[in-house]
Amino acid sequence: MAQASAAAALRRLRRPRDPSTTFLSSLLHSCFLSSTSACSPVALHGPKPLSGASSSITSSACSSSTCSWFDSHRRQSAAAATTTRALHHAPSSDGSSESTPTSQSQLLHFIKSTFGTLEGKNHCWLNAVNGIWKTFNQEGMYLVLLYQSHETLDGDCKHSAAFRKLKYLHQRYPHLNVFAMQYGSGISSLATQSQAVRTIMEEYITFPILLSNKDFTNMTNGACYLLFEGSKDHIIFTKLDGDPDLMIRGMEGFSALSAEPIENVVESGVPWQKEEVVKEPYVGSLRNLLLYHPGGLSVDEDGDRIFISDSNHHRIIISNCDGVILDCIGSSPGFEDGEFESAKLLHPAASFYHAAEDCLYIVDSENHAVRKADFGRRFLETVYPVFNKKGSGVWSWIIDKLGLTKEDASKKDDASNIQDFDAEPVVFPWHLLKISEDDLLVADRSFETSWILSMSTGEKKNIVRGRAEAMELCQQMIDERHALLKDIHINGSSGDKGHSNLLEKIPCNELVSSISRFRKCIVFCDTDGQRVQKHDLDTKETSNIHFTNVGVLGLPYWFVCRLEKVSTWGHSAGQFQDHNRKVNVLPGRCNIKVSVDIPVDTELATPLVESCIWRQVRGSGAEISESDAQDTTSEKVGIAQQWYDEIDNLAFSEAAEEPAVHKGDDKPADESHQDQKSVHFTCAVNVSPGTCELVASAALYLKVDRTKADHEDQKAVIKRILQCQGHEEHVGVELLTENHIDARDLVIMKPVHLRLRMECADHPAGTTNKETISTESSLEISITLE
């Protein structure tokens, strides 16, 4: 049994550690920082030198191996200084000779020259969230990850870990200016931009990436971090595989950063301040795909349910094997417990279904948490980190403000456990495995760091360092995933070779969370193709899961039309087109019908349902609901008369005829909507004299027309539906269509935004001054999505 072998390994890991080891490790980090500060090519200006205790331990308490470890780092620092001075001209990837900067000041000059310019001769900005590159100037602190461009990042754990460290520092210091710089190849190259866009989607990058065709290899001696002040030319170099704590200690010396407020660790369990505005990657309208980076899945075979982590849409989609969507967990990005419709996740990853509890355990990656979805209560709650439970009523708030809250004495006495909890929290988890009856193994993407949590209490029991020990706990589970992959590759039909090639691109580590056996099928996620596929073990055929009943998902959170032009959420929703109309109406009821023409060469993937429509009326009008409409049109009759009417309806009602079955019709009845060229939705508004505005948003689910068989034509239609403008969108479509032999299966959400301004005059004059005449009018608004 996999859990038996994991339990044995777990017992070995639970041996008590010598507390002096942790203390000595922290001292060694301090010594290393002191040595690198003295030997680095550029001294770090700002932080105060560390105490002399570290140097005394270096000379007396360190072993010979420790001293040699310091000597190696000193030699590396000296080598970095030598390569910094030995710079030369290097040819660019497009054949032209680009002059590489010959000093650190010139390197910074090149970086600063790109500020305020989206694209230039030697650079291009990607993932420029809300034009953040425009805010870069000569002031403030900057932290840059500088790395060389290459063909692919698949399986490169170092780059993935480097981005996670950069995100860690960015979250710890929210006001620090952070971006990455990819250098060494043509900025217009599709391979270069594809690498960056794939990294943005996979790693959930919320800061910009600067592409440069200049070559800084000799200066940086490989990838590194750059830390500098905007008004100065000072840089500190840190190796790519260095400890981020070194950068933290260095940055704490700067007054601008040391003043950053950090959230209370004991109260929240998260060692950095969480911003109210949730930042998201900017990939334009690529997020309008039905699935946006499906990062993981798990199954419930007995209940015929597949749990899909739609990671970049911050939700868990629950469907059956045929693709019928049954439910959805998560409403928008954030960190909030509650019912499925109101709860919030942030980049969910792996999940594990616990059949005995009928609960789904979810890794909430960007929140550094583990969540639990109870299907019996339809409620999402947090397992880790463990929060201090407080009352939510008014009286509890008053008691807390008066300082009369009773503190748990056991928590005061157990300060050492709190210190251990705060020192090494779960950071950017991705995988989730059950290794014993009450233990969960939570690991990062590369299994370099794993945490063992209690399912019942959420307590962090142990930390596993290194892939070897983590593999010892879950090797059998990984081997099972490999067997599934091998089955698809070997037993797939000749027409499925494309699917097999795509599966080969899945890194070994990702198999743990992105593939599973489900009855007589193997289901797996294709993140580049933004889809979920299944391989039938009987027929040996691989196909896409075609999702239906998408109305359960409702209106996407970024489709809601903002009431004002100024955004208060910070979502990088792109520039949606507002259809503005202005009409004159009479006081009273106004029935509005909105007709939307479907774009050319497209068809509806599913009918427009009420749950995908959002309306709001402001000003001198009020929306009339269906219940209000029924009350206003019904006559006022007594209870006795209503009873007699019900008897008459039962006596004289006719039996409903059974629907006729159409035989020989090739087109199923539920697909008749595909031939529609327009859709409609209505709204009733009660208008009073003055000005009011109807703001309405809707989501249409479209597909490429079935008659478009040519692959290039399909690509052109997709770009037109998405209204691709930026580099990210064009590159994203190229990645998407490259992994789709037939792109007609793609489902794309198309937003509809309407702003209808209604000017209403005074009521018509009646026979007397006190008489008010109300009217009922109808309007029809036509919208074309081209």
Secondary structure, DSSP 4 states (H G I P E B T S, - for coil): -HHHHHHHHHHHHTSPPPHHHHHHHHHHHHHHHHHHHHHSSSPPSSSPPPPTHHHHHHHHT--HHHHHHHHHHHHHHHHHHHHHHS---EE-TTSSEEPPPSSHHHHHHHHHHTTT-SB-SSEEEES-GGGGGGG--SSSEEEEEEEE--S--TT-HHHHHHHHHHHHHHHHSTTSEEEEEEESS-TT-HHHHHHHHHHHHHHT--S-EEEE-S--HHHHTSSEEEEEETTS---EEEETTS-HHHHHHHHTTSHHHHT-----HHHHS-SSPPPSSPP----GGGGGBSSS-EEEEEEETTTTEEEEEEGGGTEEEEE-TT-BEEEEE-SEES-B-EETTT-EESSEEEEEEETTTTEEEEEETTTTEEEEEETTTTEEEEEESPP-----SHHHHHHHHTT-PPPPHHHHHTHHHHHHHHHS---S--EEEE-SSSEEEEE-TTSSEEEEEETTT--EEEEEESHHHHHHHHHHHHHHHHHHHHHHHHH--GGGHHHHHHHHTS-TTTHHHHEEEETTEEEEEETTTTEEEEEETTT--EEE---B-GGGG-S-GGGSPPSSSS-SS------PPEEEEEEEE-SEEEEEEEEEEPPTTEEESS---GGGEEEEEEEEEEEPPHHHHHHHHS----HHHHHHHHHHHHHHPPPPPPPPP-TT-SS-GGGGGGG-SEEEEEEEEEEEEEEEEEEEEEEEEEEE-TT---HHHHHHHHHHHHT--SHHHHHHHHHHHHT-S-GGG--EEEEEEEEEEEEE-PPPP-SSTT----EEEEEEEEEE--
